[in-house]
Amino acid sequence: MPAGHTVTGSWNGTLTVSGQTVTIRNVAHNGTLAPGASTTSVGFQATRPSGNTALPSGYTCA
């Protein structure tokens, strides 16, 4: 996440922030999926300093 941005909310996951890295891990209700099952969406909301148009980048799934 770009410098100066602040996480203000999240859904369907346990969120941690370390420096500029945001990590979302599964929670009990979406931790295990059967083969061929749909995934549950996860995400977060953030605010940014006035005038800062930088966007988050470098998404990975593990």
Backbone torsions as a table, in degrees:
resi	resn	phi	psi	omega
1	MET	NA	140.5	-178.2
2	PRO	-61.4	150.6	178.6
3	ALA	-56.5	140.2	178.0
4	GLY	90.1	-14.3	178.9
5	HIS	-78.5	150.2	-179.0
6	THR	-130.6	130.6	176.2
7	VAL	-71.7	131.3	-178.8
8	THR	-116.6	-9.9	179.0
9	GLY	-174.8	163.5	177.3
10	SER	-156.1	165.2	178.7
11	TRP	-144.3	146.5	175.7
12	ASN	57.7	33.4	177.1
13	GLY	-170.8	164.5	173.8
14	THR	-97.1	121.8	-171.4
15	LEU	-105.6	135.8	171.0
16	THR	-130.5	148.9	177.7
17	VAL	-125.0	129.8	176.0
18	SER	-131.5	105.8	-174.7
19	GLY	64.4	-119.7	179.7
20	GLN	-103.1	9.1	-179.4
21	THR	-101.1	126.2	176.7
22	VAL	-107.6	128.4	178.3
23	THR	-120.0	130.4	175.5
24	ILE	-118.1	123.3	179.0
25	ARG	-112.7	156.2	-178.0
26	ASN	-61.2	157.7	171.6
27	VAL	-115.4	170.2	-172.1
28	ALA	-52.1	-40.9	-174.3
29	HIS	-76.1	-8.7	177.8
30	ASN	-134.7	23.0	-175.3
31	GLY	-78.7	-24.9	-178.0
32	THR	-133.5	129.4	177.8
33	LEU	-118.6	139.5	175.8
34	ALA	-72.4	155.9	177.1
35	PRO	-53.4	131.9	178.6
36	GLY	80.0	-0.1	-179.4
37	ALA	-76.8	157.2	176.8
38	SER	-75.0	152.5	176.7
39	THR	-89.4	155.9	174.9
40	THR	-91.7	137.2	178.8
41	SER	-74.9	147.5	173.2
42	VAL	-130.6	158.8	177.8
43	GLY	-178.2	179.6	177.5
44	PHE	-148.3	159.3	175.2
45	GLN	-114.7	148.1	179.2
46	ALA	-141.9	155.0	171.9
47	THR	-107.7	158.6	179.1
48	ARG	-133.8	155.9	179.8
49	PRO	-60.7	148.0	179.5
50	SER	-53.2	128.7	178.9
51	GLY	86.5	-10.1	-179.5
52	ASN	-85.2	115.2	-178.3
53	THR	-104.1	9.9	179.2
54	ALA	-63.8	143.3	179.7
55	LEU	-113.5	150.0	174.9
56	PRO	-59.7	150.7	178.8
57	SER	-150.4	173.0	175.6
58	GLY	78.6	37.7	179.9
59	TYR	-68.5	138.9	174.0
60	THR	-139.8	156.4	174.5
61	CYS	-122.2	138.6	178.4
62	ALA	-138.6	NA	NA
